[in-house]
Amino acid sequence: MNSLVGEKLSIITSKAQTTRHRIMGIVNGEDFQIIYSDTPGVLKPSYKLQESMMQFVYSALSDADIILLVTEMGLEVEKHAEIVQKVTALKVPIIVVVNKVDTAADQNAVVDYMNLWQACIPEARVIPVSALHKFNQEALLTEILEKLPENPEYFPKDQISDKTMRFFVSEIIREKILITYQKEIPYSVEVVVESYKESEKMIHIETTIFVTRDTQKGILIGHQGSMLKRIGTKARHDIEAFVGKKVFLGLHVKVLDNWRDNELILKRFGYNQN
């Protein structure tokens, strides 16, 4: 979605389950408006947070005019069986987007993998791309425009997402944590922007990073605050690039036991929509 929208709206890491929310990216042309919904990856929930993540997936499916089923070279087609069953039942156009074709051994490997998907979903259009190198992006855009129904515009021409600046700040910080830390710490973290005050020359942001255990808090902060300072520096640079203004970023770490299985807390964090 970042490649198609032309802005970094969704965080990117090599770890699974990076995206937790449904994030809309809006692209406007002279005679079209495309609203992309980037959702969490499909998984079998282990706790209530992941149940909420799957609700974002299903809500996006329920109002989609086109399904872009994004996979990548090397992933087993059979592992997508559950989501394939769900999307084919919707009776809307399906485009299978095979990403990371630049990592393939040769062209034959790409063709063979595309054929596997074509056999899996015969009615789908299968398109190879490289989001990193923007390969075949125009072909994908053309296919999307051909399949989109005519509707009035939903958003103003200058809007690029349905999310607030506070949301993107929290996601940038969470991305740096995902990249910096290993094992369970990134998945135990939630970032909340407590205040966002903008003046002519600077934006003052105060945030709280919630973890589930004291040991995680200690690791996240590091010796004499060294690790938290590193996270803050990296995040601040990206936030400044995103907002186009100098930023003061305050980071605080708190323990919130078992927040991933607490429905009231999940609602406060914007996960439970009920």
Secondary structure by P-SEA (a helix, b strand, c coil): cccccccccccccccccccccbbbbbbbcccbbbbbbbbccccccccaaaaaaaaaaaaaaacccccccccccccccccaaaaaaaaaacccbbbbccccccccccaaaaaaaaaaaaaacccbbbbbbccccccaaaaaaaaaaaacccccccccccccccccaaaaaaaaaaaaaaacccccccccbbbbbcbbbbcccbbbbbbbbbbccaaaaaaaacccaaaaaaaaaaaaaaaaaaacbbbbbbbbbbbbccccccaaaaaaaccccc
